[in-house]
Amino acid sequence: MSRHARITAALQAAFSPKSLKLIDDSAKHHGHAGASPAGETHYTLHITAEAFKGMSRVQAHQAIYSVLDSEFKSGLHALAIHATTE
């Protein structure tokens, strides 16, 4: 299973989002720190979920990072997050 599929599945399970768009930006970071020739190291996430209601931006990001901890430990280098409730 690809990292993209694992991240998507983990976020779906944890937050039941109304919408989720995960973009692999790895090609834009070729040659940068943390980049891998195989890709799947840099992503942008747009996620809308009621689960973030009442959370600050920092809390929402921390919740996402917590769910994706194993991905960060296994090569995910960067994740730009846009998390909203609406």
N, CA, C and O atoms as a GROMACS GRO file, in nm:
protein
  344
    1MET      N    1   0.085  -0.118   0.000
    1MET     CA    2   0.000   0.000   0.000
    1MET      C    3   0.090   0.124   0.000
    1MET      O    4   0.187   0.130   0.075
    2SER      N    5   0.057   0.220  -0.081
    2SER     CA    6   0.137   0.343  -0.090
    2SER      C    7   0.119   0.430   0.035
    2SER      O    8   0.021   0.416   0.108
    3ARG      N    9   0.215   0.518   0.058
    3ARG     CA   10   0.204   0.611   0.171
    3ARG      C   11   0.078   0.696   0.155
    3ARG      O   12   0.008   0.722   0.253
    4HIS      N   13   0.049   0.739   0.034
    4HIS     CA   14  -0.071   0.820   0.008
    4HIS      C   15  -0.196   0.745   0.055
    4HIS      O   16  -0.282   0.803   0.121
    5ALA      N   17  -0.206   0.619   0.021
    5ALA     CA   18  -0.322   0.538   0.060
    5ALA      C   19  -0.327   0.517   0.211
    5ALA      O   20  -0.434   0.523   0.271
    6ARG      N   21  -0.212   0.494   0.273
    6ARG     CA   22  -0.209   0.475   0.420
    6ARG      C   23  -0.250   0.602   0.493
    6ARG      O   24  -0.327   0.597   0.588
    7ILE      N   25  -0.198   0.717   0.448
    7ILE     CA   26  -0.233   0.844   0.512
    7ILE      C   27  -0.382   0.870   0.496
    7ILE      O   28  -0.450   0.906   0.593
    8THR      N   29  -0.433   0.852   0.376
    8THR     CA   30  -0.576   0.875   0.351
    8THR      C   31  -0.661   0.785   0.439
    8THR      O   32  -0.757   0.831   0.500
    9ALA      N   33  -0.628   0.659   0.446
    9ALA     CA   34  -0.705   0.564   0.528
    9ALA      C   35  -0.700   0.601   0.676
    9ALA      O   36  -0.802   0.596   0.744
   10ALA      N   37  -0.583   0.638   0.725
   10ALA     CA   38  -0.568   0.674   0.866
   10ALA      C   39  -0.649   0.798   0.901
   10ALA      O   40  -0.714   0.804   1.005
   11LEU      N   41  -0.645   0.898   0.814
   11LEU     CA   42  -0.720   1.021   0.838
   11LEU      C   43  -0.871   0.997   0.828
   11LEU      O   44  -0.948   1.053   0.907
   12GLN      N   45  -0.913   0.916   0.734
   12GLN     CA   46  -1.055   0.881   0.721
   12GLN      C   47  -1.103   0.813   0.849
   12GLN      O   48  -1.209   0.848   0.902
   13ALA      N   49  -1.026   0.717   0.899
   13ALA     CA   50  -1.064   0.642   1.019
   13ALA      C   51  -1.068   0.730   1.143
   13ALA      O   52  -1.156   0.716   1.228
   14ALA      N   53  -0.973   0.820   1.154
   14ALA     CA   54  -0.960   0.903   1.275
   14ALA      C   55  -1.059   1.019   1.280
   14ALA      O   56  -1.108   1.054   1.387
   15PHE      N   57  -1.088   1.080   1.165
   15PHE     CA   58  -1.164   1.205   1.166
   15PHE      C   59  -1.295   1.203   1.088
   15PHE      O   60  -1.372   1.299   1.097
   16SER      N   61  -1.324   1.098   1.014
   16SER     CA   62  -1.446   1.092   0.930
   16SER      C   63  -1.470   1.224   0.859
   16SER      O   64  -1.575   1.286   0.876
   17PRO      N   65  -1.375   1.268   0.780
   17PRO     CA   66  -1.386   1.401   0.719
   17PRO      C   67  -1.497   1.414   0.616
   17PRO      O   68  -1.534   1.318   0.548
   18LYS      N   69  -1.550   1.537   0.607
   18LYS     CA   70  -1.646   1.570   0.500
   18LYS      C   71  -1.573   1.573   0.367
   18LYS      O   72  -1.627   1.532   0.264
   19SER      N   73  -1.450   1.622   0.371
   19SER     CA   74  -1.366   1.624   0.250
   19SER      C   75  -1.221   1.605   0.291
   19SER      O   76  -1.179   1.645   0.400
   20LEU      N   77  -1.146   1.544   0.201
   20LEU     CA   78  -1.005   1.519   0.224
   20LEU      C   79  -0.936   1.518   0.089
   20LEU      O   80  -0.972   1.442  -0.001
   21LYS      N   81  -0.836   1.602   0.076
   21LYS     CA   82  -0.756   1.607  -0.046
   21LYS      C   83  -0.610   1.604  -0.004
   21LYS      O   84  -0.564   1.692   0.069
   22LEU      N   85  -0.538   1.502  -0.049
   22LEU     CA   86  -0.398   1.485  -0.016
   22LEU      C   87  -0.317   1.493  -0.145
   22LEU      O   88  -0.336   1.413  -0.236
   23ILE      N   89  -0.228   1.589  -0.151
   23ILE     CA   90  -0.150   1.615  -0.271
   23ILE      C   91  -0.003   1.581  -0.246
   23ILE      O   92   0.057   1.632  -0.151
   24ASP      N   93   0.054   1.496  -0.329
   24ASP     CA   94   0.195   1.461  -0.319
   24ASP      C   95   0.277   1.570  -0.387
   24ASP      O   96   0.275   1.583  -0.509
   25ASP      N   97   0.350   1.646  -0.306
   25ASP     CA   98   0.433   1.756  -0.355
   25ASP      C   99   0.580   1.717  -0.365
   25ASP      O  100   0.666   1.803  -0.385
   26SER      N  101   0.610   1.590  -0.352
   26SER     CA  102   0.749   1.544  -0.344
   26SER      C  103   0.834   1.589  -0.462
   26SER      O  104   0.951   1.625  -0.444
   27ALA      N  105   0.779   1.588  -0.581
   27ALA     CA  106   0.857   1.627  -0.699
   27ALA      C  107   0.907   1.770  -0.691
   27ALA      O  108   1.011   1.803  -0.747
   28LYS      N  109   0.833   1.856  -0.622
   28LYS     CA  110   0.874   1.996  -0.605
   28LYS      C  111   0.994   2.010  -0.512
   28LYS      O  112   1.059   2.114  -0.510
   29HIS      N  113   1.023   1.905  -0.435
   29HIS     CA  114   1.128   1.912  -0.333
   29HIS      C  115   1.248   1.824  -0.367
   29HIS      O  116   1.332   1.797  -0.281
   30HIS      N  117   1.257   1.781  -0.491
   30HIS     CA  118   1.369   1.699  -0.535
   30HIS      C  119   1.501   1.768  -0.501
   30HIS      O  120   1.523   1.884  -0.536
   31GLY      N  121   1.587   1.696  -0.432
   31GLY     CA  122   1.716   1.751  -0.394
   31GLY      C  123   1.716   1.824  -0.261
   31GLY      O  124   1.823   1.861  -0.212
   32HIS      N  125   1.601   1.845  -0.201
   32HIS     CA  126   1.593   1.913  -0.072
   32HIS      C  127   1.609   1.812   0.041
   32HIS      O  128   1.600   1.691   0.020
   33ALA      N  129   1.632   1.862   0.160
   33ALA     CA  130   1.644   1.776   0.278
   33ALA      C  131   1.517   1.695   0.296
   33ALA      O  132   1.406   1.747   0.285
   34GLY      N  133   1.534   1.567   0.324
   34GLY     CA  134   1.420   1.481   0.350
   34GLY      C  135   1.355   1.424   0.225
   34GLY      O  136   1.270   1.336   0.236
   35ALA      N  137   1.393   1.473   0.109
   35ALA     CA  138   1.332   1.425  -0.015
   35ALA      C  139   1.393   1.290  -0.052
   35ALA      O  140   1.511   1.265  -0.027
   36SER      N  141   1.313   1.206  -0.111
   36SER     CA  142   1.358   1.074  -0.156
   36SER      C  143   1.333   1.064  -0.306
   36SER      O  144   1.232   1.114  -0.355
   37PRO      N  145   1.423   1.002  -0.379
   37PRO     CA  146   1.400   0.984  -0.523
   37PRO      C  147   1.271   0.908  -0.552
   37PRO      O  148   1.212   0.924  -0.659
   38ALA      N  149   1.229   0.826  -0.457
   38ALA     CA  150   1.105   0.748  -0.475
   38ALA      C  151   0.980   0.832  -0.450
   38ALA      O  152   0.869   0.788  -0.482
   39GLY      N  153   0.996   0.951  -0.395
   39GLY     CA  154   0.880   1.038  -0.368
   39GLY      C  155   0.810   1.002  -0.238
   39GLY      O  156   0.867   0.935  -0.152
   40GLU      N  157   0.688   1.047  -0.225
   40GLU     CA  158   0.603   1.025  -0.108
   40GLU      C  159   0.666   1.074   0.022
   40GLU      O  160   0.656   1.009   0.126
   41THR      N  161   0.731   1.191   0.016
   41THR     CA  162   0.794   1.249   0.135
   41THR      C  163   0.733   1.384   0.174
   41THR      O  164   0.741   1.423   0.290
   42HIS      N  165   0.675   1.453   0.080
   42HIS     CA  166   0.620   1.587   0.103
   42HIS      C  167   0.476   1.592   0.052
   42HIS      O  168   0.449   1.559  -0.064
   43TYR      N  169   0.385   1.635   0.138
   43TYR     CA  170   0.244   1.640   0.101
   43TYR      C  171   0.179   1.770   0.147
   43TYR      O  172   0.228   1.837   0.238
   44THR      N  173   0.070   1.803   0.081
   44THR     CA  174  -0.021   1.908   0.127
   44THR      C  175  -0.155   1.841   0.154
   44THR      O  176  -0.204   1.764   0.072
   45LEU      N  177  -0.212   1.871   0.269
   45LEU     CA  178  -0.339   1.813   0.311
   45LEU      C  179  -0.445   1.921   0.327
   45LEU      O  180  -0.423   2.021   0.396
   46HIS      N  181  -0.558   1.901   0.263
   46HIS     CA  182  -0.677   1.984   0.284
   46HIS      C  183  -0.782   1.890   0.343
   46HIS      O  184  -0.824   1.795   0.278
   47ILE      N  185  -0.823   1.918   0.466
   47ILE     CA  186  -0.917   1.830   0.533
   47ILE      C  187  -1.023   1.913   0.606
   47ILE      O  188  -0.992   2.011   0.673
   48THR      N  189  -1.148   1.872   0.591
   48THR     CA  190  -1.260   1.936   0.657
   48THR      C  191  -1.331   1.830   0.740
   48THR      O  192  -1.376   1.729   0.686
   49ALA      N  193  -1.340   1.854   0.871
   49ALA     CA  194  -1.400   1.754   0.959
   49ALA      C  195  -1.459   1.819   1.083
   49ALA      O  196  -1.400   1.911   1.140
   50GLU      N  197  -1.574   1.771   1.124
   50GLU     CA  198  -1.638   1.817   1.248
   50GLU      C  199  -1.550   1.786   1.369
   50GLU      O  200  -1.559   1.854   1.471
   51ALA      N  201  -1.466   1.685   1.357
   51ALA     CA  202  -1.378   1.646   1.468
   51ALA      C  203  -1.288   1.760   1.514
   51ALA      O  204  -1.240   1.759   1.627
   52PHE      N  205  -1.265   1.859   1.428
   52PHE     CA  206  -1.179   1.971   1.464
   52PHE      C  207  -1.256   2.085   1.534
   52PHE      O  208  -1.196   2.184   1.575
   53LYS      N  209  -1.386   2.069   1.546
   53LYS     CA  210  -1.468   2.173   1.608
   53LYS      C  211  -1.421   2.196   1.753
   53LYS      O  212  -1.405   2.101   1.829
   54GLY      N  213  -1.399   2.322   1.789
   54GLY     CA  214  -1.354   2.358   1.922
   54GLY      C  215  -1.203   2.348   1.941
   54GLY      O  216  -1.152   2.386   2.046
   55MET      N  217  -1.133   2.299   1.841
   55MET     CA  218  -0.987   2.290   1.849
   55MET      C  219  -0.923   2.416   1.791
   55MET      O  220  -0.974   2.475   1.696
   56SER      N  221  -0.813   2.454   1.850
   56SER     CA  222  -0.733   2.560   1.788
   56SER      C  223  -0.662   2.500   1.667
   56SER      O  224  -0.660   2.378   1.649
   57ARG      N  225  -0.603   2.584   1.587
   57ARG     CA  226  -0.527   2.535   1.471
   57ARG      C  227  -0.415   2.442   1.517
   57ARG      O  228  -0.392   2.337   1.457
   58VAL      N  229  -0.347   2.481   1.624
   58VAL     CA  230  -0.238   2.399   1.677
   58VAL      C  231  -0.290   2.262   1.723
   58VAL      O  232  -0.229   2.160   1.695
   59GLN      N  233  -0.402   2.261   1.792
   59GLN     CA  234  -0.459   2.135   1.839
   59GLN      C  235  -0.500   2.044   1.723
   59GLN      O  236  -0.478   1.923   1.728
   60ALA      N  237  -0.559   2.101   1.620
   60ALA     CA  238  -0.598   2.022   1.503
   60ALA      C  239  -0.474   1.963   1.436
   60ALA      O  240  -0.474   1.846   1.398
   61HIS      N  241  -0.371   2.043   1.422
   61HIS     CA  242  -0.248   1.994   1.360
   61HIS      C  243  -0.184   1.885   1.446
   61HIS      O  244  -0.136   1.784   1.393
   62GLN      N  245  -0.184   1.904   1.578
   62GLN     CA  246  -0.129   1.802   1.667
   62GLN      C  247  -0.206   1.672   1.657
   62GLN      O  248  -0.147   1.564   1.661
   63ALA      N  249  -0.338   1.680   1.644
   63ALA     CA  250  -0.420   1.560   1.631
   63ALA      C  251  -0.385   1.486   1.502
   63ALA      O  252  -0.376   1.364   1.501
   64ILE      N  253  -0.365   1.560   1.395
   64ILE     CA  254  -0.328   1.499   1.266
   64ILE      C  255  -0.189   1.438   1.275
   64ILE      O  256  -0.168   1.324   1.231
   65TYR      N  257  -0.093   1.511   1.333
   65TYR     CA  258   0.042   1.458   1.348
   65TYR      C  259   0.042   1.330   1.431
   65TYR      O  260   0.115   1.236   1.401
   66SER      N  261  -0.040   1.326   1.535
   66SER     CA  262  -0.048   1.208   1.620
   66SER      C  263  -0.096   1.086   1.541
   66SER      O  264  -0.040   0.977   1.554
   67VAL      N  265  -0.199   1.105   1.458
   67VAL     CA  266  -0.251   0.996   1.376
   67VAL      C  267  -0.146   0.948   1.275
   67VAL      O  268  -0.140   0.830   1.242
   68LEU      N  269  -0.063   1.039   1.228
   68LEU     CA  270   0.035   1.006   1.124
   68LEU      C  271   0.176   0.981   1.178
   68LEU      O  272   0.273   0.980   1.102
   69ASP      N  273   0.188   0.963   1.308
   69ASP     CA  274   0.319   0.946   1.372
   69ASP      C  275   0.403   0.838   1.304
   69ASP      O  276   0.522   0.860   1.278
   70SER      N  277   0.345   0.724   1.277
   70SER     CA  278   0.422   0.614   1.216
   70SER      C  279   0.471   0.651   1.076
   70SER      O  280   0.577   0.605   1.033
   71GLU      N  281   0.394   0.732   1.004
   71GLU     CA  282   0.437   0.776   0.870
   71GLU      C  283   0.557   0.870   0.880
   71GLU      O  284   0.651   0.861   0.800
   72PHE      N  285   0.555   0.960   0.978
   72PHE     CA  286   0.669   1.050   0.997
   72PHE      C  287   0.793   0.971   1.038
   72PHE      O  288   0.905   1.004   0.997
   73LYS      N  289   0.774   0.867   1.118
   73LYS     CA  290   0.887   0.786   1.162
   73LYS      C  291   0.943   0.699   1.048
   73LYS      O  292   1.055   0.651   1.057
   74SER      N  293   0.864   0.680   0.943
   74SER     CA  294   0.909   0.592   0.834
   74SER      C  295   0.936   0.666   0.703
   74SER      O  296   0.940   0.603   0.597
   75GLY      N  297   0.956   0.798   0.709
   75GLY     CA  298   0.999   0.868   0.588
   75GLY      C  299   0.916   0.987   0.543
   75GLY      O  300   0.961   1.062   0.457
   76LEU      N  301   0.797   1.005   0.597
   76LEU     CA  302   0.721   1.127   0.565
   76LEU      C  303   0.799   1.244   0.623
   76LEU      O  304   0.826   1.246   0.743
   77HIS      N  305   0.834   1.340   0.541
   77HIS     CA  306   0.920   1.448   0.587
   77HIS      C  307   0.843   1.577   0.615
   77HIS      O  308   0.874   1.647   0.712
   78ALA      N  309   0.745   1.609   0.532
   78ALA     CA  310   0.676   1.737   0.548
   78ALA      C  311   0.530   1.723   0.510
   78ALA      O  312   0.494   1.654   0.415
   79LEU      N  313   0.445   1.792   0.589
   79LEU     CA  314   0.301   1.791   0.564
   79LEU      C  315   0.248   1.932   0.588
   79LEU      O  316   0.247   1.980   0.702
   80ALA      N  317   0.204   1.998   0.483
   80ALA     CA  318   0.139   2.128   0.494
   80ALA      C  319  -0.009   2.100   0.518
   80ALA      O  320  -0.073   2.031   0.438
   81ILE      N  321  -0.063   2.153   0.627
   81ILE     CA  322  -0.200   2.119   0.668
   81ILE      C  323  -0.292   2.240   0.657
   81ILE      O  324  -0.260   2.349   0.703
   82HIS      N  325  -0.407   2.216   0.595
   82HIS     CA  326  -0.517   2.312   0.591
   82HIS      C  327  -0.638   2.238   0.648
   82HIS      O  328  -0.706   2.166   0.575
   83ALA      N  329  -0.664   2.256   0.777
   83ALA     CA  330  -0.771   2.184   0.845
   83ALA      C  331  -0.882   2.280   0.886
   83ALA      O  332  -0.856   2.383   0.949
   84THR      N  333  -1.005   2.246   0.849
   84THR     CA  334  -1.120   2.330   0.882
   84THR      C  335  -1.237   2.244   0.927
   84THR      O  336  -1.236   2.122   0.910
   85THR      N  337  -1.338   2.311   0.983
   85THR     CA  338  -1.461   2.239   1.021
   85THR      C  339  -1.569   2.260   0.917
   85THR      O  340  -1.669   2.187   0.917
   86GLU      N  341  -1.553   2.356   0.828
   86GLU     CA  342  -1.653   2.385   0.724
   86GLU      C  343  -1.588   2.402   0.589
   86GLU      O  344  -1.656   2.426   0.490
   0.00000   0.00000   0.00000
